[in-house]
Amino acid sequence: MDHLPENDIPMLVSAINFLLRDEMFNNLDEICYHYNVDRKELEKKLADNGYRYDGKQNRIW
């Protein structure tokens, strides 16, 4: 994956959860660093659409 699908929220959630589950990323910070995405902006975009990152379960809900 070359970039995160930031304009399609359901695809973004799916992509992040896939990367956390099946790829080399251990947490949301690593994904944001790799894809050069501001974590606060990403979390705001997710929250505005009813999603949040759960660090304990390491996934977007």
Gaussian input, Z-matrix of N, CA and C with variables (Angstrom, degrees):
# hf/3-21g

backbone

0 1
 N
 C     1     B1
 C     2     B2     1     A1
 N     3     B3     2     A2     1     D1
 C     4     B4     3     A3     2     D2
 C     5     B5     4     A4     3     D3
 N     6     B6     5     A5     4     D4
 C     7     B7     6     A6     5     D5
 C     8     B8     7     A7     6     D6
 N     9     B9     8     A8     7     D7
 C    10    B10     9     A9     8     D8
 C    11    B11    10    A10     9     D9
 N    12    B12    11    A11    10    D10
 C    13    B13    12    A12    11    D11
 C    14    B14    13    A13    12    D12
 N    15    B15    14    A14    13    D13
 C    16    B16    15    A15    14    D14
 C    17    B17    16    A16    15    D15
 N    18    B18    17    A17    16    D16
 C    19    B19    18    A18    17    D17
 C    20    B20    19    A19    18    D18
 N    21    B21    20    A20    19    D19
 C    22    B22    21    A21    20    D20
 C    23    B23    22    A22    21    D21
 N    24    B24    23    A23    22    D22
 C    25    B25    24    A24    23    D23
 C    26    B26    25    A25    24    D24
 N    27    B27    26    A26    25    D25
 C    28    B28    27    A27    26    D26
 C    29    B29    28    A28    27    D27
 N    30    B30    29    A29    28    D28
 C    31    B31    30    A30    29    D29
 C    32    B32    31    A31    30    D30
 N    33    B33    32    A32    31    D31
 C    34    B34    33    A33    32    D32
 C    35    B35    34    A34    33    D33
 N    36    B36    35    A35    34    D34
 C    37    B37    36    A36    35    D35
 C    38    B38    37    A37    36    D36
 N    39    B39    38    A38    37    D37
 C    40    B40    39    A39    38    D38
 C    41    B41    40    A40    39    D39
 N    42    B42    41    A41    40    D40
 C    43    B43    42    A42    41    D41
 C    44    B44    43    A43    42    D42
 N    45    B45    44    A44    43    D43
 C    46    B46    45    A45    44    D44
 C    47    B47    46    A46    45    D45
 N    48    B48    47    A47    46    D46
 C    49    B49    48    A48    47    D47
 C    50    B50    49    A49    48    D48
 N    51    B51    50    A50    49    D49
 C    52    B52    51    A51    50    D50
 C    53    B53    52    A52    51    D51
 N    54    B54    53    A53    52    D52
 C    55    B55    54    A54    53    D53
 C    56    B56    55    A55    54    D54
 N    57    B57    56    A56    55    D55
 C    58    B58    57    A57    56    D56
 C    59    B59    58    A58    57    D57
 N    60    B60    59    A59    58    D58
 C    61    B61    60    A60    59    D59
 C    62    B62    61    A61    60    D60
 N    63    B63    62    A62    61    D61
 C    64    B64    63    A63    62    D62
 C    65    B65    64    A64    63    D63
 N    66    B66    65    A65    64    D64
 C    67    B67    66    A66    65    D65
 C    68    B68    67    A67    66    D66
 N    69    B69    68    A68    67    D67
 C    70    B70    69    A69    68    D68
 C    71    B71    70    A70    69    D69
 N    72    B72    71    A71    70    D70
 C    73    B73    72    A72    71    D71
 C    74    B74    73    A73    72    D72
 N    75    B75    74    A74    73    D73
 C    76    B76    75    A75    74    D74
 C    77    B77    76    A76    75    D75
 N    78    B78    77    A77    76    D76
 C    79    B79    78    A78    77    D77
 C    80    B80    79    A79    78    D78
 N    81    B81    80    A80    79    D79
 C    82    B82    81    A81    80    D80
 C    83    B83    82    A82    81    D81
 N    84    B84    83    A83    82    D82
 C    85    B85    84    A84    83    D83
 C    86    B86    85    A85    84    D84
 N    87    B87    86    A86    85    D85
 C    88    B88    87    A87    86    D86
 C    89    B89    88    A88    87    D87
 N    90    B90    89    A89    88    D88
 C    91    B91    90    A90    89    D89
 C    92    B92    91    A91    90    D90
 N    93    B93    92    A92    91    D91
 C    94    B94    93    A93    92    D92
 C    95    B95    94    A94    93    D93
 N    96    B96    95    A95    94    D94
 C    97    B97    96    A96    95    D95
 C    98    B98    97    A97    96    D96
 N    99    B99    98    A98    97    D97
 C   100   B100    99    A99    98    D98
 C   101   B101   100   A100    99    D99
 N   102   B102   101   A101   100   D100
 C   103   B103   102   A102   101   D101
 C   104   B104   103   A103   102   D102
 N   105   B105   104   A104   103   D103
 C   106   B106   105   A105   104   D104
 C   107   B107   106   A106   105   D105
 N   108   B108   107   A107   106   D106
 C   109   B109   108   A108   107   D107
 C   110   B110   109   A109   108   D108
 N   111   B111   110   A110   109   D109
 C   112   B112   111   A111   110   D110
 C   113   B113   112   A112   111   D111
 N   114   B114   113   A113   112   D112
 C   115   B115   114   A114   113   D113
 C   116   B116   115   A115   114   D114
 N   117   B117   116   A116   115   D115
 C   118   B118   117   A117   116   D116
 C   119   B119   118   A118   117   D117
 N   120   B120   119   A119   118   D118
 C   121   B121   120   A120   119   D119
 C   122   B122   121   A121   120   D120
 N   123   B123   122   A122   121   D121
 C   124   B124   123   A123   122   D122
 C   125   B125   124   A124   123   D123
 N   126   B126   125   A125   124   D124
 C   127   B127   126   A126   125   D125
 C   128   B128   127   A127   126   D126
 N   129   B129   128   A128   127   D127
 C   130   B130   129   A129   128   D128
 C   131   B131   130   A130   129   D129
 N   132   B132   131   A131   130   D130
 C   133   B133   132   A132   131   D131
 C   134   B134   133   A133   132   D132
 N   135   B135   134   A134   133   D133
 C   136   B136   135   A135   134   D134
 C   137   B137   136   A136   135   D135
 N   138   B138   137   A137   136   D136
 C   139   B139   138   A138   137   D137
 C   140   B140   139   A139   138   D138
 N   141   B141   140   A140   139   D139
 C   142   B142   141   A141   140   D140
 C   143   B143   142   A142   141   D141
 N   144   B144   143   A143   142   D142
 C   145   B145   144   A144   143   D143
 C   146   B146   145   A145   144   D144
 N   147   B147   146   A146   145   D145
 C   148   B148   147   A147   146   D146
 C   149   B149   148   A148   147   D147
 N   150   B150   149   A149   148   D148
 C   151   B151   150   A150   149   D149
 C   152   B152   151   A151   150   D150
 N   153   B153   152   A152   151   D151
 C   154   B154   153   A153   152   D152
 C   155   B155   154   A154   153   D153
 N   156   B156   155   A155   154   D154
 C   157   B157   156   A156   155   D155
 C   158   B158   157   A157   156   D156
 N   159   B159   158   A158   157   D157
 C   160   B160   159   A159   158   D158
 C   161   B161   160   A160   159   D159
 N   162   B162   161   A161   160   D160
 C   163   B163   162   A162   161   D161
 C   164   B164   163   A163   162   D162
 N   165   B165   164   A164   163   D163
 C   166   B166   165   A165   164   D164
 C   167   B167   166   A166   165   D165
 N   168   B168   167   A167   166   D166
 C   169   B169   168   A168   167   D167
 C   170   B170   169   A169   168   D168
 N   171   B171   170   A170   169   D169
 C   172   B172   171   A171   170   D170
 C   173   B173   172   A172   171   D171
 N   174   B174   173   A173   172   D172
 C   175   B175   174   A174   173   D173
 C   176   B176   175   A175   174   D174
 N   177   B177   176   A176   175   D175
 C   178   B178   177   A177   176   D176
 C   179   B179   178   A178   177   D177
 N   180   B180   179   A179   178   D178
 C   181   B181   180   A180   179   D179
 C   182   B182   181   A181   180   D180

   B1=1.4441
   B2=1.5280
   B3=1.3156
   B4=1.4627
   B5=1.5215
   B6=1.3234
   B7=1.4630
   B8=1.5254
   B9=1.3054
   B10=1.4589
   B11=1.5215
   B12=1.3277
   B13=1.4759
   B14=1.5290
   B15=1.3183
   B16=1.4669
   B17=1.5211
   B18=1.3135
   B19=1.4647
   B20=1.5189
   B21=1.3199
   B22=1.4639
   B23=1.5247
   B24=1.3293
   B25=1.4630
   B26=1.5320
   B27=1.3241
   B28=1.4669
   B29=1.5414
   B30=1.3133
   B31=1.4699
   B32=1.5254
   B33=1.3195
   B34=1.4603
   B35=1.5246
   B36=1.3121
   B37=1.4695
   B38=1.5211
   B39=1.3098
   B40=1.4577
   B41=1.5293
   B42=1.3250
   B43=1.4622
   B44=1.5279
   B45=1.3239
   B46=1.4683
   B47=1.5182
   B48=1.3254
   B49=1.4571
   B50=1.5291
   B51=1.3116
   B52=1.4657
   B53=1.5290
   B54=1.3289
   B55=1.4618
   B56=1.5310
   B57=1.3120
   B58=1.4634
   B59=1.5277
   B60=1.3047
   B61=1.4595
   B62=1.5212
   B63=1.3268
   B64=1.4591
   B65=1.5215
   B66=1.3008
   B67=1.4592
   B68=1.5276
   B69=1.2919
   B70=1.4626
   B71=1.5301
   B72=1.3103
   B73=1.4561
   B74=1.5229
   B75=1.3340
   B76=1.4618
   B77=1.5181
   B78=1.3350
   B79=1.4593
   B80=1.5240
   B81=1.3205
   B82=1.4637
   B83=1.5325
   B84=1.3193
   B85=1.4679
   B86=1.5272
   B87=1.3153
   B88=1.4660
   B89=1.5260
   B90=1.3180
   B91=1.4665
   B92=1.5222
   B93=1.3284
   B94=1.4657
   B95=1.5275
   B96=1.3107
   B97=1.4594
   B98=1.5336
   B99=1.3119
   B100=1.4662
   B101=1.5288
   B102=1.3221
   B103=1.4661
   B104=1.5267
   B105=1.3385
   B106=1.4591
   B107=1.5334
   B108=1.3290
   B109=1.4660
   B110=1.5238
   B111=1.3233
   B112=1.4542
   B113=1.5284
   B114=1.3258
   B115=1.4648
   B116=1.5283
   B117=1.3223
   B118=1.4744
   B119=1.5223
   B120=1.3225
   B121=1.4652
   B122=1.5259
   B123=1.3194
   B124=1.4682
   B125=1.5303
   B126=1.3269
   B127=1.4598
   B128=1.5234
   B129=1.3268
   B130=1.4693
   B131=1.5285
   B132=1.3210
   B133=1.4681
   B134=1.5303
   B135=1.3196
   B136=1.4602
   B137=1.5329
   B138=1.3309
   B139=1.4709
   B140=1.5219
   B141=1.3334
   B142=1.4661
   B143=1.5234
   B144=1.3303
   B145=1.4600
   B146=1.5255
   B147=1.3390
   B148=1.4615
   B149=1.5180
   B150=1.3280
   B151=1.4546
   B152=1.5218
   B153=1.3406
   B154=1.4596
   B155=1.5252
   B156=1.3134
   B157=1.4532
   B158=1.5166
   B159=1.3217
   B160=1.4483
   B161=1.5264
   B162=1.3237
   B163=1.4504
   B164=1.5170
   B165=1.3322
   B166=1.4688
   B167=1.5285
   B168=1.3193
   B169=1.4630
   B170=1.5215
   B171=1.3201
   B172=1.4631
   B173=1.5170
   B174=1.3228
   B175=1.4668
   B176=1.5130
   B177=1.3071
   B178=1.4640
   B179=1.5257
   B180=1.3249
   B181=1.4780
   B182=1.4998
   A1=107.72
   A2=116.35
   A3=121.79
   A4=113.58
   A5=116.12
   A6=120.87
   A7=109.15
   A8=116.07
   A9=120.87
   A10=109.18
   A11=117.53
   A12=120.75
   A13=110.73
   A14=116.35
   A15=121.41
   A16=114.88
   A17=118.97
   A18=121.08
   A19=113.33
   A20=117.21
   A21=122.52
   A22=106.90
   A23=116.31
   A24=121.38
   A25=113.27
   A26=121.04
   A27=118.68
   A28=112.30
   A29=117.27
   A30=120.41
   A31=110.42
   A32=117.69
   A33=122.08
   A34=110.20
   A35=116.70
   A36=121.32
   A37=109.71
   A38=116.59
   A39=121.46
   A40=111.20
   A41=116.68
   A42=121.11
   A43=111.15
   A44=116.97
   A45=119.94
   A46=110.42
   A47=117.32
   A48=119.69
   A49=111.24
   A50=117.71
   A51=121.52
   A52=109.81
   A53=116.49
   A54=120.21
   A55=111.43
   A56=116.82
   A57=120.27
   A58=112.03
   A59=116.58
   A60=121.36
   A61=112.56
   A62=116.90
   A63=120.34
   A64=116.08
   A65=117.69
   A66=119.61
   A67=111.14
   A68=115.97
   A69=121.85
   A70=114.32
   A71=118.60
   A72=120.96
   A73=110.79
   A74=115.60
   A75=120.63
   A76=113.68
   A77=116.89
   A78=119.59
   A79=110.10
   A80=115.53
   A81=121.32
   A82=111.71
   A83=117.49
   A84=120.00
   A85=111.30
   A86=117.37
   A87=121.02
   A88=111.52
   A89=117.09
   A90=121.07
   A91=109.76
   A92=116.27
   A93=120.11
   A94=110.68
   A95=117.18
   A96=120.53
   A97=110.74
   A98=116.07
   A99=120.77
   A100=112.26
   A101=116.62
   A102=121.40
   A103=112.97
   A104=116.76
   A105=122.34
   A106=111.80
   A107=114.59
   A108=122.38
   A109=108.15
   A110=117.40
   A111=121.67
   A112=108.67
   A113=115.99
   A114=120.23
   A115=112.14
   A116=118.04
   A117=120.39
   A118=110.79
   A119=117.22
   A120=120.75
   A121=110.75
   A122=116.15
   A123=120.38
   A124=110.50
   A125=116.95
   A126=119.92
   A127=111.67
   A128=117.55
   A129=120.11
   A130=110.25
   A131=116.55
   A132=120.72
   A133=109.95
   A134=116.77
   A135=120.36
   A136=110.56
   A137=117.19
   A138=121.57
   A139=111.34
   A140=116.62
   A141=120.41
   A142=111.89
   A143=115.94
   A144=120.76
   A145=112.55
   A146=116.10
   A147=120.69
   A148=115.68
   A149=117.96
   A150=121.32
   A151=110.32
   A152=115.02
   A153=119.47
   A154=108.96
   A155=115.05
   A156=121.21
   A157=108.54
   A158=117.23
   A159=123.36
   A160=107.04
   A161=116.57
   A162=121.21
   A163=113.81
   A164=115.82
   A165=119.95
   A166=110.93
   A167=115.59
   A168=119.90
   A169=111.84
   A170=115.56
   A171=123.33
   A172=112.33
   A173=114.49
   A174=120.44
   A175=111.57
   A176=115.08
   A177=122.11
   A178=107.64
   A179=115.90
   A180=121.70
   A181=109.01
   D1=125.74
   D2=-177.78
   D3=-84.44
   D4=-28.64
   D5=-178.67
   D6=-155.02
   D7=164.92
   D8=176.33
   D9=-86.06
   D10=140.26
   D11=179.21
   D12=-78.28
   D13=72.63
   D14=-171.69
   D15=-68.03
   D16=-18.37
   D17=-178.01
   D18=-92.15
   D19=-4.62
   D20=178.69
   D21=-124.06
   D22=95.39
   D23=-171.19
   D24=-58.33
   D25=-47.38
   D26=178.37
   D27=-60.17
   D28=-38.04
   D29=177.41
   D30=-69.39
   D31=-36.04
   D32=177.83
   D33=-62.68
   D34=-47.86
   D35=178.87
   D36=-60.14
   D37=-46.42
   D38=179.61
   D39=-61.23
   D40=-44.73
   D41=-178.77
   D42=-63.59
   D43=-44.94
   D44=-179.75
   D45=-63.98
   D46=-45.54
   D47=179.24
   D48=-62.76
   D49=-37.55
   D50=176.07
   D51=-62.17
   D52=-47.71
   D53=-178.51
   D54=-62.60
   D55=-38.03
   D56=178.63
   D57=-70.47
   D58=-34.87
   D59=-175.73
   D60=-84.64
   D61=-44.33
   D62=-167.69
   D63=-114.02
   D64=-8.11
   D65=-175.41
   D66=-112.29
   D67=-165.05
   D68=-172.08
   D69=-86.05
   D70=9.43
   D71=-175.72
   D72=-97.39
   D73=132.55
   D74=-178.62
   D75=-93.48
   D76=-17.67
   D77=-178.13
   D78=-162.79
   D79=174.72
   D80=-177.00
   D81=-65.91
   D82=-33.16
   D83=178.25
   D84=-59.73
   D85=-42.51
   D86=-179.98
   D87=-64.65
   D88=-38.46
   D89=178.26
   D90=-65.65
   D91=-46.30
   D92=-179.49
   D93=-61.57
   D94=-41.36
   D95=178.77
   D96=-63.71
   D97=-47.46
   D98=-177.57
   D99=-61.79
   D100=-42.17
   D101=-177.03
   D102=-94.92
   D103=6.20
   D104=177.74
   D105=54.77
   D106=52.13
   D107=-178.87
   D108=-118.32
   D109=136.51
   D110=176.97
   D111=-73.52
   D112=120.42
   D113=-175.63
   D114=-61.47
   D115=-42.53
   D116=-179.17
   D117=-61.82
   D118=-41.89
   D119=178.49
   D120=-66.35
   D121=-40.95
   D122=178.68
   D123=-63.13
   D124=-46.49
   D125=-179.67
   D126=-65.66
   D127=-34.13
   D128=176.47
   D129=-66.11
   D130=-44.28
   D131=178.65
   D132=-60.58
   D133=-42.64
   D134=178.11
   D135=-64.74
   D136=-46.08
   D137=-179.03
   D138=-62.43
   D139=-39.29
   D140=178.52
   D141=-61.88
   D142=-19.75
   D143=-179.79
   D144=-110.92
   D145=15.50
   D146=172.79
   D147=87.43
   D148=15.57
   D149=-179.66
   D150=-116.90
   D151=157.51
   D152=174.74
   D153=-148.36
   D154=155.69
   D155=176.67
   D156=-90.09
   D157=128.57
   D158=176.45
   D159=-106.54
   D160=105.46
   D161=-177.23
   D162=-66.07
   D163=-30.18
   D164=179.16
   D165=-66.76
   D166=-43.97
   D167=179.29
   D168=-92.41
   D169=-7.64
   D170=177.97
   D171=54.03
   D172=54.84
   D173=177.00
   D174=-159.34
   D175=164.25
   D176=175.87
   D177=-92.20
   D178=133.63
   D179=177.80
   D180=-113.65

